[in-house]
Amino acid sequence: MELIAQGRDADVYALDETRVLRRYRHGGPTGLESRLMTHLAACGYPVPRVYEITDTDMVLERLAGPTMLDVLAQRPWRVGSLGRELGRLHDRLHAVPAPKRFGTADGDRVLHLDLPPSNVILTRRGPVVIDWCNAGAGDPAADVAMTMVTVGSADVPGFAARLGRGLLLRGIRSGCRTDPAGRMQEVVRVKLDDPNLTPREAAWLRRHAGVGDGSGAG
């Protein structure tokens, strides 16, 4: 099998022209993930089709197209429109009621909880959202806040890239009806527990958590 992508928890292999294998290295929530994706597809939300699952593997539809992040790098003049598209994808998702077992006292809307541009594939049929292993249910503001914090804290080199990031964040907010302000501090603190943060990302998060970073790093 050809390895075509690697994430923090899983590897993706090409099986043929229409299917990929997503394999979790240490087991994953494949049952819950596949049931949620099937529910979303039935509700008209753009997700890959699920063919088969085991405790560690998911056989999924192979999507043809670049990620939204790839397009942002190659065509930076599209940053505003792509940001608004990402905001609209949040709105569409948060219109979907969660399956009963996903509901929480905090809300009953489906949340992706890891929806930066790298998890959107731009296909001929439109944008498709991938990587649902962190998904759950709750308050849509938490989902938008997670995207804003993930994008805002990303360790990107150079002034032009940082300027583009700011434009992307403004695009997301203009395309999304949900105000994330009430959840931002909570999400910042959650992100600070991520062991994969770079020093620059951690410094940004500490500043925005209001606890200081002690290093002067920007």
BELFENGI-V60903 format. One record per run of one state. SS is the DSSP state (2 for helix, 1 for strand, 0 for the rest). FROM is the first residue (numbers start at 0). TO is the last residue. If there is no record, write none. Layout:
BEGIN
SS:FROM:TO
SS:FROM:TO
END
This chain:
BEGIN
0:0:0
1:1:5
0:6:8
1:9:13
0:14:17
1:18:23
0:24:28
2:29:41
0:42:45
1:46:46
0:47:48
1:49:52
0:53:55
1:56:60
0:61:65
1:66:66
2:67:73
0:74:74
2:75:93
0:94:95
1:96:96
0:97:98
2:99:101
0:102:102
1:103:103
0:104:105
1:106:106
0:107:107
1:108:110
0:111:115
2:116:118
1:119:122
0:123:124
1:125:128
0:129:134
1:135:137
0:138:138
2:139:152
0:153:157
2:158:174
0:175:179
2:180:191
0:192:197
2:198:208
0:209:217
END
